[in-house]
Every structure is written in C-alpha cells, then in structure tokens.
Amino acid sequence: MTASLGLGTYRVRAVEEAARTACSDGLVWLDTAPNYAAAHQAIGRVIADHTCAMVATKTGFFTQVEGQAALAAGVLTHEEAAAGHSLRPDFTRWQTDRSLTALGRADIVFVHNPEHAHQDRSVLHARLRGAFSVLEEYATAGRIAGYGVATWSGFQHDAFTVPELLGLAKEAAGSGEHHLGAVQQPISLVMVRPIALALDGRGPLVQARSAGLLTFGSSPLHGGELLDLTTPELSDFIRPGISPAAACLLAAASCPSLDVVLLSASTAQHWNAAKDAIACPLEPGQLRRVTDVLAQR
C-alpha cells in the first residue's frame, strides 16, 4: 500500500495556491510550522474553506521576529531567543496559542526537531516530557486533536525511540490515555535506512504503526538534491520510463508502514504529477532491490 500524498509547506512558493490545489483532493494533510515564512496565515485562510483538510503544525523553531515577541512576552531569555529553538513549557504554550490563532485549528502539533540542542538524553527526555505535558493540556481541552514528534535525526542518532516517546507521553498524561498521535521523519533515497528497516519489519515506522500512531515521511526529494543525484539508470531501475523526481518520490511513498509522504509541491502541475507518480506503489521485493543497490554505492 502506498502512502498518501500530503503537502509540506517548507520553502513552497505561493503557499495559499499550493494548499488550495492539494485541498481540492479532499482529505489531505497540510504540514506547516511557525518558522515557514508566512505559511501559517496562508494555510489558515485555506482550511477555513476546506474543513476536510487536516493540518499539522509544529513547536520548537521560531523566526527572529517571533523570538523577539517571545522575549518581550517574557517566555524566552535573550540567550534562548538567540538560539532560534526552544522546548520550554512556557514557550510551547505561547507558540501554540499563536499558531492556533493564525490557523484556527490544528490536528497535530509536532515537537519540531527536539534533538536540535544536542542535549544529554536524560535532559532531552525531560524537555520532551515538559512539552508533551503542555500539549496534553491542549488536547484534553479539545484545542488540538493530538501531538507528535517531527525529527530529522533523532531516531537515526538514538536520541529517542518510539517506545521511549510513548513512555514520555504516558508520563505527561498521567495515564495510558495520552494524545501522542504521530511521528515524522525524513524518508528518501538519501535517508534510506527507515525504508530498509521497515522492509525487515523493524524500526521506528513499524513501531509507530504498531502503536497506532500516524507516520509521516518528510523531504522525499531531500530538499531537491536527489534530482541531481539520481541517474537515468537508477530511475529506470526503480521503474522504467519515469523521471528522476517521480522515481525518488515513488520509492519513498512505497515504504512499508508509512501513512503520509509530504512533498513541497508549489504548483498544480507538480502536485498532479506527484499523485500520478505514486498511484501504483513498488512491490516490497523491488523496493528491497533498490535499497540493496543503494547500499552498494
């Protein structure tokens, strides 16, 4: 089963137009964050008109302007504002309030790259528990539907595991009835290890799916770098006759235990081509042959 296509809004041009194109398909995930330029305001206008669309935002990173506002509000120190990232509970609450004001609603609030500060595991887990506690309050009050963790390298570098995140969520909730609902990590022909693990029935995607969490794959084209790295021979090996972009996206979307693959599609042509590319997923055997070829390079 192929993952569904969701819109990632990082570095997307004309976000409102791109989101309206995605929402024309009905039930679709839109992924954004406060530090993605003016994406929040644009997405808020779109989802007000498309109630079937689901929106995920984040907490953690912030722009310089938002950092100065947080400093003025007393929820960050000068040093913290200069860092550009915070998991302080007061800041999590303040930033989430601002996001909800801009968006109107949120189906998931991801804790954004919690490994960013390179903290000791015990310190990082304590910070995560604190952020989870705030987001549990919001979920219990019905202000958000749930929360998750969006990581770039946290699983790869063993900053945390899915079972550990579930444990922290239970501690934050004070019971097994927590609102941790999703994990997000990069899935691509560069970040290929999650695919290889999932093919073996192991790793964070499989663990998350088994726990009932939604799984999101980000950066399937690795920020566009894969378009230059993927040879015609590799594209044809993945599926004869398709473009490098389509081949890379297809491989990511065919990853077992992946629910949503997020693509930063700026135009309707880009979005529709992506839908066509993933319409028929790779069989697990072919996907394994692709990962084996990549492992030899």
C-alpha positions as CSV (number, residue, x, y, z in Angstrom):
1,M,0.0,0.0,0.0
2,T,1.4,3.4,-1.0
3,A,1.4,6.3,1.4
4,S,-1.0,9.2,0.7
5,L,0.4,12.5,-0.6
6,G,0.5,15.4,1.8
7,L,1.6,19.0,1.2
8,G,4.8,20.1,3.0
9,T,5.0,23.9,3.0
10,Y,8.7,24.4,3.8
11,R,10.1,26.7,1.0
12,V,6.9,26.4,-1.0
13,R,6.2,29.4,-3.3
14,A,2.6,30.7,-3.3
15,V,1.6,28.6,-0.3
16,E,-2.1,29.5,-0.5
17,E,-2.4,28.5,-4.1
18,A,-0.5,25.2,-3.5
19,A,-2.6,24.4,-0.4
20,R,-5.9,25.1,-2.4
21,T,-4.7,22.7,-5.1
22,A,-3.9,20.0,-2.5
23,C,-7.3,20.6,-0.7
24,S,-9.2,20.1,-4.0
25,D,-8.5,16.4,-3.4
26,G,-10.5,16.5,-0.2
27,L,-9.0,14.5,2.7
28,V,-5.4,15.7,2.6
29,W,-2.7,16.6,5.2
30,L,-1.1,20.0,5.1
31,D,2.1,20.3,7.1
32,T,3.4,23.7,8.2
33,A,5.3,25.4,11.0
34,P,5.7,28.9,12.5
35,N,9.1,29.3,11.0
36,Y,8.0,28.6,7.5
37,A,7.8,32.2,6.4
38,A,4.1,33.3,6.1
39,A,2.7,29.8,5.6
40,H,0.5,29.9,8.8
41,Q,-1.5,32.8,7.6
42,A,-2.0,31.3,4.1
43,I,-2.9,27.9,5.5
44,G,-5.4,29.4,7.9
45,R,-7.3,31.0,5.0
46,V,-7.3,27.7,3.1
47,I,-8.5,25.4,5.8
48,A,-11.3,27.8,6.8
49,D,-12.7,26.9,3.3
50,H,-11.8,23.2,3.3
51,T,-13.0,21.6,6.5
52,C,-12.0,18.1,5.3
53,A,-8.3,19.1,5.1
54,M,-6.1,18.1,8.1
55,V,-3.4,20.4,9.3
56,A,-0.2,19.7,11.2
57,T,1.9,22.5,12.7
58,K,5.0,22.5,14.9
59,T,6.5,24.0,18.0
60,G,10.2,24.5,18.7
61,F,11.8,26.6,16.0
62,F,10.9,30.2,15.6
63,T,11.8,33.2,13.4
64,Q,13.8,36.1,14.6
65,V,10.6,38.2,14.7
66,E,8.8,35.6,16.7
67,G,11.8,35.2,19.0
68,Q,11.7,38.9,19.8
69,A,8.0,38.7,20.5
70,A,8.6,35.8,22.9
71,L,11.3,37.7,24.6
72,A,9.0,40.7,25.1
73,A,6.3,38.4,26.4
74,G,8.8,37.0,29.0
75,V,8.7,33.4,27.8
76,L,12.3,33.3,26.5
77,T,15.5,34.8,27.8
78,H,17.9,36.7,25.5
79,E,20.1,33.6,25.1
80,E,17.1,31.4,24.3
81,A,15.8,33.9,21.8
82,A,19.2,34.0,20.0
83,A,19.2,30.1,19.8
84,G,16.1,30.0,17.5
85,H,14.7,26.9,19.1
86,S,13.1,26.2,22.5
87,L,11.2,23.4,24.2
88,R,10.5,25.4,27.4
89,P,6.9,24.7,28.5
90,D,6.0,28.4,28.7
91,F,7.3,28.9,25.2
92,T,5.5,25.8,23.9
93,R,2.2,27.1,25.3
94,W,2.8,30.7,24.0
95,Q,3.8,29.5,20.5
96,T,1.0,27.0,20.2
97,D,-1.5,29.7,21.2
98,R,-0.1,31.9,18.4
99,S,-0.3,29.0,15.9
100,L,-3.9,28.3,16.8
101,T,-4.8,32.0,16.3
102,A,-3.2,32.0,12.9
103,L,-4.5,28.6,11.7
104,G,-7.8,28.4,13.5
105,R,-7.3,24.7,14.4
106,A,-4.6,22.0,14.4
107,D,-5.0,18.3,14.1
108,I,-1.4,17.6,15.2
109,V,1.2,19.9,16.8
110,F,4.6,18.3,16.3
111,V,7.5,19.0,18.6
112,H,10.0,20.1,16.0
113,N,13.4,18.5,15.9
114,P,13.8,18.1,19.6
115,E,17.3,16.8,19.1
116,H,18.4,20.2,17.8
117,A,20.1,21.3,21.0
118,H,22.3,18.2,21.2
119,Q,21.4,17.7,24.8
120,D,22.2,14.7,27.0
121,R,19.5,12.0,26.5
122,S,18.1,12.4,30.0
123,V,17.9,16.2,29.7
124,L,16.3,15.9,26.3
125,H,13.7,13.4,27.5
126,A,12.9,15.7,30.4
127,R,12.4,18.6,28.0
128,L,10.2,16.4,25.7
129,R,8.1,15.4,28.7
130,G,7.6,19.0,29.6
131,A,6.5,19.9,26.0
132,F,4.2,16.8,25.9
133,S,2.6,17.9,29.2
134,V,1.6,21.3,27.7
135,L,0.3,19.6,24.5
136,E,-1.6,17.1,26.6
137,E,-3.4,20.0,28.3
138,Y,-4.4,21.4,24.9
139,A,-5.6,18.0,23.6
140,T,-7.5,17.3,26.8
141,A,-9.2,20.7,26.4
142,G,-10.1,20.0,22.8
143,R,-7.9,22.8,21.5
144,I,-5.8,20.4,19.4
145,A,-6.6,16.9,18.2
146,G,-3.2,15.5,19.2
147,Y,0.5,15.9,19.0
148,G,3.7,14.2,17.8
149,V,7.4,14.5,17.2
150,A,8.9,15.6,13.9
151,T,12.5,14.8,13.8
152,W,15.4,15.0,11.3
153,S,17.9,12.8,13.0
154,G,16.6,11.8,16.4
155,F,15.8,8.2,15.5
156,Q,18.9,7.9,13.5
157,H,21.2,9.0,16.3
158,D,19.3,7.3,19.0
159,A,18.2,10.5,20.8
160,F,15.0,8.7,21.5
161,T,13.0,5.7,20.3
162,V,9.3,5.3,19.6
163,P,8.7,3.2,22.8
164,E,10.5,6.0,24.8
165,L,8.3,8.7,23.2
166,L,5.2,6.6,24.1
167,G,6.5,6.3,27.7
168,L,7.1,10.0,28.0
169,A,3.6,10.7,26.7
170,K,2.1,8.4,29.3
171,E,4.1,10.2,32.0
172,A,2.9,13.6,30.7
173,A,-0.7,12.4,30.6
174,G,-0.5,10.7,34.0
175,S,-2.0,7.6,32.4
176,G,-2.0,5.4,29.4
177,E,-4.7,7.6,27.8
178,H,-2.3,10.0,26.1
179,H,-2.7,12.1,22.9
180,L,0.7,11.3,21.2
181,G,-0.6,10.6,17.7
182,A,2.2,10.8,15.1
183,V,5.8,10.8,14.2
184,Q,7.5,12.4,11.3
185,Q,11.0,11.7,9.9
186,P,12.8,12.1,6.5
187,I,12.2,9.2,4.1
188,S,14.2,9.3,0.8
189,L,16.8,7.6,-1.3
190,V,19.3,9.5,0.8
191,M,17.7,8.9,4.2
192,V,17.1,5.3,3.1
193,R,17.6,3.4,6.5
194,P,14.0,3.8,7.6
195,I,12.9,2.1,4.4
196,A,15.4,-0.8,4.9
197,L,14.3,-1.2,8.5
198,A,10.6,-1.2,7.6
199,L,11.1,-3.8,4.9
200,D,12.6,-6.0,7.6
201,G,9.6,-5.3,9.9
202,R,11.8,-3.2,12.3
203,G,12.5,0.4,13.1
204,P,10.5,3.5,14.1
205,L,7.9,3.4,11.4
206,V,6.9,-0.2,12.2
207,Q,7.0,0.6,16.0
208,A,4.8,3.7,15.5
209,R,2.3,2.0,13.2
210,S,2.0,-0.9,15.7
211,A,1.3,1.6,18.5
212,G,-1.5,3.2,16.4
213,L,0.5,6.4,15.6
214,L,0.3,8.1,12.2
215,T,3.6,8.1,10.3
216,F,4.8,10.9,8.1
217,G,7.7,10.9,5.7
218,S,9.3,14.3,5.0
219,S,11.8,15.5,2.4
220,P,11.3,12.7,-0.1
221,L,13.5,14.6,-2.7
222,H,16.0,15.5,0.0
223,G,15.5,19.2,-0.5
224,G,15.7,18.8,-4.2
225,E,19.2,17.4,-4.1
226,L,18.1,14.0,-5.3
227,L,17.1,15.4,-8.7
228,D,20.8,15.9,-9.5
229,L,22.0,12.8,-7.8
230,T,19.6,10.3,-9.4
231,T,20.9,8.9,-12.6
232,P,18.6,7.8,-15.5
233,E,19.8,4.3,-14.8
234,L,18.6,4.4,-11.3
235,S,15.3,5.9,-12.3
236,D,14.8,3.1,-14.8
237,F,15.8,0.5,-12.3
238,I,13.1,1.8,-9.9
239,R,10.5,1.9,-12.7
240,P,11.3,2.1,-16.4
241,G,10.3,5.3,-18.2
242,I,9.7,7.6,-15.2
243,S,11.6,10.8,-14.4
244,P,14.2,11.0,-11.5
245,A,11.7,13.1,-9.4
246,A,8.9,10.5,-9.9
247,A,11.3,7.6,-9.2
248,C,12.5,9.2,-5.9
249,L,9.0,10.0,-4.8
250,L,7.7,6.6,-5.7
251,A,10.4,4.8,-3.7
252,A,9.7,7.0,-0.6
253,A,5.9,6.6,-0.9
254,S,6.2,2.8,-1.2
255,C,7.9,2.5,2.2
256,P,6.1,0.0,4.4
257,S,4.3,1.4,7.5
258,L,4.3,4.9,6.0
259,D,1.0,6.7,6.1
260,V,1.7,10.1,4.5
261,V,4.6,11.3,2.3
262,L,5.0,15.1,2.4
263,L,6.0,16.9,-0.7
264,S,6.7,20.6,-1.1
265,A,4.7,21.0,-4.4
266,S,4.5,24.6,-5.4
267,T,2.3,24.2,-8.5
268,A,-0.8,22.3,-9.6
269,Q,1.3,20.6,-12.3
270,H,3.9,19.5,-9.7
271,W,1.1,18.2,-7.3
272,N,-0.7,16.3,-10.0
273,A,2.5,14.7,-11.4
274,A,3.3,13.6,-7.9
275,K,-0.1,11.9,-7.5
276,D,0.4,10.1,-10.7
277,A,3.9,9.0,-9.7
278,I,2.8,7.2,-6.5
279,A,-0.5,5.9,-7.8
280,C,1.0,2.4,-8.3
281,P,3.5,1.6,-5.4
282,L,6.5,-0.6,-5.8
283,E,6.3,-4.1,-4.6
284,P,8.3,-4.8,-1.5
285,G,10.7,-7.0,-3.4
286,Q,11.5,-4.3,-5.9
287,L,11.9,-1.7,-3.2
288,R,14.3,-4.0,-1.4
289,R,16.3,-4.4,-4.6
290,V,16.5,-0.6,-4.8
291,T,17.8,-0.3,-1.2
292,D,20.3,-3.1,-1.9
293,V,21.7,-1.2,-4.9
294,L,22.0,2.0,-2.9
295,A,23.8,0.2,-0.1
296,Q,26.5,-0.9,-2.6
297,R,27.2,2.7,-3.7
